[in-house]
């Protein structure tokens, strides 16, 4: 074999090895990102429920005050 062919074969083998190792690393990284995303989604869901409940309470309280104010405005007009 010629020296050029040996250099090309060694280069191709090293580049192929680096690509395979990078692919395996990226697959592991994607799996880890999936786990992190699932945990973050769980945290967001656990925070969203109380915030939703609090906002519903505030909206109900605001509507209750509107009703309460309409009773007193009617009494003053009479």
TIFI-265827 format. One record per atom (N, C-alpha, C, O): residue number from 1; chain; atom name; x, y, z. Coordinates in pm, whole numbers. Example, Ala and Ser with C-alpha at 12.3 -4.5 7.8 and 13.67 -1.06 7.14 Angstrom:
2
+-----+--------+-------+--------+--------+--------+
: num : chaine : atome :   east :  north :     up :
+-----+--------+-------+--------+--------+--------+
:   1 :      A :     N :   1319 :   -569 :    780 :
:   1 :      A :    CA :   1230 :   -450 :    780 :
:   1 :      A :     C :   1320 :   -330 :    780 :
:   1 :      A :     O :   1424 :   -332 :    846 :
:   2 :      A :     N :   1285 :   -225 :    708 :
:   2 :      A :    CA :   1367 :   -106 :    714 :
:   2 :      A :     C :   1290 :      3 :    787 :
:   2 :      A :     O :   1341 :    114 :    804 :
+-----+--------+-------+--------+--------+--------+
//
This chain:
78
+-----+--------+-------+--------+--------+--------+
: num : chaine : atome :   east :  north :     up :
+-----+--------+-------+--------+--------+--------+
:   1 :      A :     N :     84 :   -118 :      0 :
:   1 :      A :    CA :      0 :      0 :      0 :
:   1 :      A :     C :     89 :    124 :      0 :
:   1 :      A :     O :    198 :    126 :     56 :
:   2 :      A :     N :     39 :    222 :    -62 :
:   2 :      A :    CA :    110 :    349 :    -69 :
:   2 :      A :     C :     88 :    427 :     61 :
:   2 :      A :     O :    -11 :    404 :    129 :
:   3 :      A :     N :    176 :    515 :     97 :
:   3 :      A :    CA :    168 :    595 :    220 :
:   3 :      A :     C :     44 :    683 :    221 :
:   3 :      A :     O :    -15 :    707 :    326 :
:   4 :      A :     N :      4 :    732 :    105 :
:   4 :      A :    CA :   -116 :    816 :     94 :
:   4 :      A :     C :   -241 :    735 :    129 :
:   4 :      A :     O :   -329 :    786 :    199 :
:   5 :      A :     N :   -249 :    614 :     83 :
:   5 :      A :    CA :   -364 :    529 :    114 :
:   5 :      A :     C :   -370 :    500 :    264 :
:   5 :      A :     O :   -479 :    499 :    322 :
:   6 :      A :     N :   -257 :    476 :    326 :
:   6 :      A :    CA :   -254 :    448 :    470 :
:   6 :      A :     C :   -301 :    570 :    548 :
:   6 :      A :     O :   -378 :    558 :    643 :
:   7 :      A :     N :   -255 :    688 :    508 :
:   7 :      A :    CA :   -297 :    812 :    576 :
:   7 :      A :     C :   -446 :    835 :    557 :
:   7 :      A :     O :   -514 :    874 :    652 :
:   8 :      A :     N :   -499 :    811 :    438 :
:   8 :      A :    CA :   -642 :    828 :    413 :
:   8 :      A :     C :   -723 :    729 :    497 :
:   8 :      A :     O :   -826 :    767 :    554 :
:   9 :      A :     N :   -681 :    605 :    506 :
:   9 :      A :    CA :   -753 :    504 :    585 :
:   9 :      A :     C :   -751 :    540 :    732 :
:   9 :      A :     O :   -854 :    529 :    799 :
:  10 :      A :     N :   -637 :    582 :    783 :
:  10 :      A :    CA :   -628 :    622 :    924 :
:  10 :      A :     C :   -715 :    745 :    950 :
:  10 :      A :     O :   -783 :    751 :   1053 :
:  11 :      A :     N :   -715 :    840 :    860 :
:  11 :      A :    CA :   -798 :    960 :    875 :
:  11 :      A :     C :   -947 :    924 :    875 :
:  11 :      A :     O :  -1023 :    973 :    957 :
:  12 :      A :     N :   -987 :    839 :    782 :
:  12 :      A :    CA :  -1128 :    798 :    775 :
:  12 :      A :     C :  -1170 :    722 :    900 :
:  12 :      A :     O :  -1280 :    742 :    952 :
:  13 :      A :     N :  -1082 :    634 :    948 :
:  13 :      A :    CA :  -1115 :    560 :   1070 :
:  13 :      A :     C :  -1127 :    653 :   1190 :
:  13 :      A :     O :  -1217 :    636 :   1272 :
:  14 :      A :     N :  -1039 :    750 :   1202 :
:  14 :      A :    CA :  -1044 :    841 :   1317 :
:  14 :      A :     C :  -1167 :    932 :   1309 :
:  14 :      A :     O :  -1233 :    956 :   1410 :
:  15 :      A :     N :  -1198 :    982 :   1190 :
:  15 :      A :    CA :  -1316 :   1067 :   1174 :
:  15 :      A :     C :  -1443 :    987 :   1201 :
:  15 :      A :     O :  -1535 :   1036 :   1266 :
:  16 :      A :     N :  -1450 :    865 :   1151 :
:  16 :      A :    CA :  -1567 :    779 :   1174 :
:  16 :      A :     C :  -1583 :    749 :   1324 :
:  16 :      A :     O :  -1694 :    750 :   1376 :
:  17 :      A :     N :  -1472 :    723 :   1391 :
:  17 :      A :    CA :  -1478 :    696 :   1535 :
:  17 :      A :     C :  -1528 :    818 :   1612 :
:  17 :      A :     O :  -1609 :    805 :   1703 :
:  18 :      A :     N :  -1479 :    935 :   1575 :
:  18 :      A :    CA :  -1522 :   1057 :   1643 :
:  18 :      A :     C :  -1671 :   1082 :   1619 :
:  18 :      A :     O :  -1742 :   1125 :   1710 :
:  19 :      A :     N :  -1718 :   1057 :   1498 :
:  19 :      A :    CA :  -1860 :   1077 :   1468 :
:  19 :      A :     C :  -1946 :    980 :   1548 :
:  19 :      A :     O :  -2051 :   1020 :   1600 :
:  20 :      A :     N :  -1906 :    855 :   1560 :
:  20 :      A :    CA :  -1982 :    756 :   1635 :
:  20 :      A :     C :  -1985 :    793 :   1784 :
:  20 :      A :     O :  -2090 :    787 :   1848 :
:  21 :      A :     N :  -1870 :    832 :   1838 :
:  21 :      A :    CA :  -1865 :    871 :   1980 :
:  21 :      A :     C :  -1951 :    995 :   2005 :
:  21 :      A :     O :  -2021 :   1002 :   2106 :
:  22 :      A :     N :  -1946 :   1091 :   1913 :
:  22 :      A :    CA :  -2030 :   1211 :   1927 :
:  22 :      A :     C :  -2178 :   1176 :   1921 :
:  22 :      A :     O :  -2259 :   1232 :   1996 :
:  23 :      A :     N :  -2215 :   1084 :   1834 :
:  23 :      A :    CA :  -2355 :   1042 :   1825 :
:  23 :      A :     C :  -2402 :    976 :   1952 :
:  23 :      A :     O :  -2513 :   1003 :   1998 :
:  24 :      A :     N :  -2320 :    889 :   2009 :
:  24 :      A :    CA :  -2357 :    823 :   2135 :
:  24 :      A :     C :  -2371 :    926 :   2246 :
:  24 :      A :     O :  -2464 :    918 :   2327 :
:  25 :      A :     N :  -2280 :   1023 :   2251 :
:  25 :      A :    CA :  -2288 :   1129 :   2352 :
:  25 :      A :     C :  -2415 :   1210 :   2335 :
:  25 :      A :     O :  -2481 :   1242 :   2434 :
:  26 :      A :     N :  -2450 :   1245 :   2211 :
:  26 :      A :    CA :  -2570 :   1324 :   2187 :
:  26 :      A :     C :  -2697 :   1248 :   2223 :
:  26 :      A :     O :  -2792 :   1307 :   2274 :
:  27 :      A :     N :  -2699 :   1118 :   2199 :
:  27 :      A :    CA :  -2815 :   1038 :   2238 :
:  27 :      A :     C :  -2832 :   1040 :   2390 :
:  27 :      A :     O :  -2944 :   1055 :   2439 :
:  28 :      A :     N :  -2723 :   1026 :   2463 :
:  28 :      A :    CA :  -2729 :   1033 :   2609 :
:  28 :      A :     C :  -2773 :   1170 :   2656 :
:  28 :      A :     O :  -2849 :   1182 :   2752 :
:  29 :      A :     N :  -2725 :   1274 :   2590 :
:  29 :      A :    CA :  -2762 :   1410 :   2626 :
:  29 :      A :     C :  -2910 :   1435 :   2602 :
:  29 :      A :     O :  -2976 :   1500 :   2683 :
:  30 :      A :     N :  -2961 :   1385 :   2492 :
:  30 :      A :    CA :  -3104 :   1402 :   2461 :
:  30 :      A :     C :  -3191 :   1328 :   2563 :
:  30 :      A :     O :  -3296 :   1378 :   2603 :
:  31 :      A :     N :  -3148 :   1210 :   2606 :
:  31 :      A :    CA :  -3223 :   1138 :   2708 :
:  31 :      A :     C :  -3223 :   1215 :   2840 :
:  31 :      A :     O :  -3325 :   1221 :   2908 :
:  32 :      A :     N :  -3110 :   1275 :   2874 :
:  32 :      A :    CA :  -3101 :   1353 :   2998 :
:  32 :      A :     C :  -3189 :   1478 :   2990 :
:  32 :      A :     O :  -3253 :   1516 :   3088 :
:  33 :      A :     N :  -3191 :   1541 :   2874 :
:  33 :      A :    CA :  -3277 :   1659 :   2856 :
:  33 :      A :     C :  -3424 :   1620 :   2868 :
:  33 :      A :     O :  -3504 :   1697 :   2921 :
:  34 :      A :     N :  -3460 :   1502 :   2822 :
:  34 :      A :    CA :  -3598 :   1455 :   2833 :
:  34 :      A :     C :  -3636 :   1437 :   2979 :
:  34 :      A :     O :  -3746 :   1475 :   3020 :
:  35 :      A :     N :  -3546 :   1381 :   3059 :
:  35 :      A :    CA :  -3573 :   1361 :   3202 :
:  35 :      A :     C :  -3586 :   1497 :   3272 :
:  35 :      A :     O :  -3676 :   1516 :   3353 :
:  36 :      A :     N :  -3497 :   1590 :   3240 :
:  36 :      A :    CA :  -3502 :   1723 :   3301 :
:  36 :      A :     C :  -3631 :   1794 :   3263 :
:  36 :      A :     O :  -3693 :   1859 :   3347 :
:  37 :      A :     N :  -3671 :   1783 :   3137 :
:  37 :      A :    CA :  -3794 :   1846 :   3092 :
:  37 :      A :     C :  -3916 :   1787 :   3163 :
:  37 :      A :     O :  -4008 :   1861 :   3199 :
:  38 :      A :     N :  -3917 :   1658 :   3184 :
:  38 :      A :    CA :  -4028 :   1594 :   3255 :
:  38 :      A :     C :  -4035 :   1643 :   3399 :
:  38 :      A :     O :  -4144 :   1671 :   3449 :
:  39 :      A :     N :  -3920 :   1654 :   3465 :
:  39 :      A :    CA :  -3918 :   1704 :   3603 :
:  39 :      A :     C :  -3962 :   1850 :   3609 :
:  39 :      A :     O :  -4037 :   1889 :   3698 :
:  40 :      A :     N :  -3916 :   1931 :   3514 :
:  40 :      A :    CA :  -3955 :   2072 :   3511 :
:  40 :      A :     C :  -4105 :   2086 :   3486 :
:  40 :      A :     O :  -4170 :   2173 :   3543 :
:  41 :      A :     N :  -4159 :   2001 :   3401 :
:  41 :      A :    CA :  -4302 :   2004 :   3373 :
:  41 :      A :     C :  -4382 :   1970 :   3498 :
:  41 :      A :     O :  -4486 :   2030 :   3524 :
:  42 :      A :     N :  -4333 :   1875 :   3576 :
:  42 :      A :    CA :  -4399 :   1838 :   3701 :
:  42 :      A :     C :  -4398 :   1955 :   3799 :
:  42 :      A :     O :  -4498 :   1981 :   3865 :
:  43 :      A :     N :  -4286 :   2025 :   3807 :
:  43 :      A :    CA :  -4276 :   2140 :   3897 :
:  43 :      A :     C :  -4370 :   2251 :   3852 :
:  43 :      A :     O :  -4439 :   2312 :   3934 :
:  44 :      A :     N :  -4374 :   2277 :   3722 :
:  44 :      A :    CA :  -4462 :   2383 :   3670 :
:  44 :      A :     C :  -4608 :   2347 :   3695 :
:  44 :      A :     O :  -4687 :   2434 :   3732 :
:  45 :      A :     N :  -4644 :   2221 :   3676 :
:  45 :      A :    CA :  -4782 :   2179 :   3702 :
:  45 :      A :     C :  -4817 :   2195 :   3849 :
:  45 :      A :     O :  -4928 :   2237 :   3882 :
:  46 :      A :     N :  -4724 :   2162 :   3938 :
:  46 :      A :    CA :  -4753 :   2175 :   4081 :
:  46 :      A :     C :  -4764 :   2320 :   4124 :
:  46 :      A :     O :  -4833 :   2350 :   4221 :
:  47 :      A :     N :  -4697 :   2411 :   4052 :
:  47 :      A :    CA :  -4709 :   2554 :   4084 :
:  47 :      A :     C :  -4834 :   2612 :   4019 :
:  47 :      A :     O :  -4896 :   2702 :   4075 :
:  48 :      A :     N :  -4871 :   2562 :   3903 :
:  48 :      A :    CA :  -4983 :   2619 :   3828 :
:  48 :      A :     C :  -5116 :   2598 :   3899 :
:  48 :      A :     O :  -5203 :   2685 :   3893 :
:  49 :      A :     N :  -5133 :   2485 :   3966 :
:  49 :      A :    CA :  -5261 :   2459 :   4032 :
:  49 :      A :     C :  -5291 :   2561 :   4143 :
:  49 :      A :     O :  -5400 :   2619 :   4143 :
:  50 :      A :     N :  -5198 :   2586 :   4238 :
:  50 :      A :    CA :  -5229 :   2686 :   4340 :
:  50 :      A :     C :  -5245 :   2826 :   4284 :
:  50 :      A :     O :  -5330 :   2902 :   4331 :
:  51 :      A :     N :  -5166 :   2863 :   4184 :
:  51 :      A :    CA :  -5178 :   2996 :   4124 :
:  51 :      A :     C :  -5315 :   3009 :   4059 :
:  51 :      A :     O :  -5378 :   3114 :   4069 :
:  52 :      A :     N :  -5360 :   2905 :   3992 :
:  52 :      A :    CA :  -5492 :   2907 :   3931 :
:  52 :      A :     C :  -5600 :   2920 :   4037 :
:  52 :      A :     O :  -5697 :   2994 :   4019 :
:  53 :      A :     N :  -5584 :   2848 :   4147 :
:  53 :      A :    CA :  -5681 :   2856 :   4256 :
:  53 :      A :     C :  -5684 :   2995 :   4317 :
:  53 :      A :     O :  -5790 :   3048 :   4347 :
:  54 :      A :     N :  -5566 :   3053 :   4335 :
:  54 :      A :    CA :  -5560 :   3188 :   4393 :
:  54 :      A :     C :  -5623 :   3289 :   4299 :
:  54 :      A :     O :  -5696 :   3377 :   4343 :
:  55 :      A :     N :  -5596 :   3277 :   4170 :
:  55 :      A :    CA :  -5655 :   3372 :   4075 :
:  55 :      A :     C :  -5807 :   3354 :   4069 :
:  55 :      A :     O :  -5879 :   3453 :   4057 :
:  56 :      A :     N :  -5855 :   3232 :   4077 :
:  56 :      A :    CA :  -6000 :   3209 :   4081 :
:  56 :      A :     C :  -6061 :   3272 :   4205 :
:  56 :      A :     O :  -6168 :   3331 :   4200 :
:  57 :      A :     N :  -5991 :   3259 :   4318 :
:  57 :      A :    CA :  -6039 :   3319 :   4443 :
:  57 :      A :     C :  -6045 :   3471 :   4430 :
:  57 :      A :     O :  -6143 :   3533 :   4471 :
:  58 :      A :     N :  -5940 :   3531 :   4373 :
:  58 :      A :    CA :  -5936 :   3677 :   4359 :
:  58 :      A :     C :  -6045 :   3725 :   4264 :
:  58 :      A :     O :  -6109 :   3826 :   4290 :
:  59 :      A :     N :  -6066 :   3653 :   4155 :
:  59 :      A :    CA :  -6172 :   3691 :   4061 :
:  59 :      A :     C :  -6308 :   3680 :   4129 :
:  59 :      A :     O :  -6393 :   3768 :   4112 :
:  60 :      A :     N :  -6329 :   3574 :   4205 :
:  60 :      A :    CA :  -6455 :   3559 :   4277 :
:  60 :      A :     C :  -6474 :   3667 :   4381 :
:  60 :      A :     O :  -6584 :   3720 :   4398 :
:  61 :      A :     N :  -6367 :   3701 :   4450 :
:  61 :      A :    CA :  -6375 :   3807 :   4551 :
:  61 :      A :     C :  -6406 :   3941 :   4484 :
:  61 :      A :     O :  -6486 :   4019 :   4536 :
:  62 :      A :     N :  -6345 :   3968 :   4369 :
:  62 :      A :    CA :  -6369 :   4090 :   4295 :
:  62 :      A :     C :  -6515 :   4097 :   4249 :
:  62 :      A :     O :  -6579 :   4201 :   4260 :
:  63 :      A :     N :  -6567 :   3986 :   4197 :
:  63 :      A :    CA :  -6708 :   3982 :   4154 :
:  63 :      A :     C :  -6801 :   3999 :   4273 :
:  63 :      A :     O :  -6906 :   4062 :   4262 :
:  64 :      A :     N :  -6762 :   3941 :   4387 :
:  64 :      A :    CA :  -6843 :   3959 :   4507 :
:  64 :      A :     C :  -6846 :   4104 :   4552 :
:  64 :      A :     O :  -6950 :   4152 :   4598 :
:  65 :      A :     N :  -6735 :   4172 :   4541 :
:  65 :      A :    CA :  -6733 :   4314 :   4577 :
:  65 :      A :     C :  -6818 :   4396 :   4482 :
:  65 :      A :     O :  -6882 :   4492 :   4524 :
:  66 :      A :     N :  -6821 :   4360 :   4355 :
:  66 :      A :    CA :  -6905 :   4431 :   4259 :
:  66 :      A :     C :  -7052 :   4417 :   4298 :
:  66 :      A :     O :  -7128 :   4514 :   4297 :
:  67 :      A :     N :  -7091 :   4296 :   4332 :
:  67 :      A :    CA :  -7230 :   4272 :   4375 :
:  67 :      A :     C :  -7259 :   4349 :   4503 :
:  67 :      A :     O :  -7366 :   4409 :   4516 :
:  68 :      A :     N :  -7166 :   4347 :   4594 :
:  68 :      A :    CA :  -7182 :   4418 :   4722 :
:  68 :      A :     C :  -7196 :   4568 :   4697 :
:  68 :      A :     O :  -7279 :   4634 :   4760 :
:  69 :      A :     N :  -7114 :   4623 :   4607 :
:  69 :      A :    CA :  -7122 :   4766 :   4576 :
:  69 :      A :     C :  -7251 :   4802 :   4506 :
:  69 :      A :     O :  -7304 :   4911 :   4527 :
:  70 :      A :     N :  -7305 :   4713 :   4423 :
:  70 :      A :    CA :  -7431 :   4744 :   4356 :
:  70 :      A :     C :  -7546 :   4754 :   4456 :
:  70 :      A :     O :  -7637 :   4834 :   4436 :
:  71 :      A :     N :  -7543 :   4675 :   4563 :
:  71 :      A :    CA :  -7646 :   4685 :   4665 :
:  71 :      A :     C :  -7638 :   4819 :   4736 :
:  71 :      A :     O :  -7741 :   4881 :   4763 :
:  72 :      A :     N :  -7519 :   4866 :   4767 :
:  72 :      A :    CA :  -7506 :   4993 :   4838 :
:  72 :      A :     C :  -7532 :   5112 :   4747 :
:  72 :      A :     O :  -7582 :   5214 :   4793 :
:  73 :      A :     N :  -7500 :   5101 :   4618 :
:  73 :      A :    CA :  -7530 :   5211 :   4526 :
:  73 :      A :     C :  -7681 :   5224 :   4508 :
:  73 :      A :     O :  -7732 :   5335 :   4498 :
:  74 :      A :     N :  -7752 :   5111 :   4504 :
:  74 :      A :    CA :  -7897 :   5115 :   4492 :
:  74 :      A :     C :  -7961 :   5177 :   4616 :
:  74 :      A :     O :  -8060 :   5248 :   4605 :
:  75 :      A :     N :  -7905 :   5150 :   4734 :
:  75 :      A :    CA :  -7959 :   5204 :   4858 :
:  75 :      A :     C :  -7938 :   5356 :   4863 :
:  75 :      A :     O :  -8025 :   5429 :   4912 :
:  76 :      A :     N :  -7823 :   5405 :   4812 :
:  76 :      A :    CA :  -7796 :   5549 :   4816 :
:  76 :      A :     C :  -7885 :   5622 :   4717 :
:  76 :      A :     O :  -7925 :   5736 :   4744 :
:  77 :      A :     N :  -7916 :   5561 :   4605 :
:  77 :      A :    CA :  -7999 :   5628 :   4504 :
:  77 :      A :     C :  -8143 :   5637 :   4545 :
:  77 :      A :     O :  -8216 :   5723 :   4495 :
:  78 :      A :     N :  -8186 :   5553 :   4635 :
:  78 :      A :    CA :  -8328 :   5553 :   4674 :
:  78 :      A :     C :  -8352 :   5651 :   4779 :
:  78 :      A :     O :  -8466 :   5666 :   4824 :
+-----+--------+-------+--------+--------+--------+
//
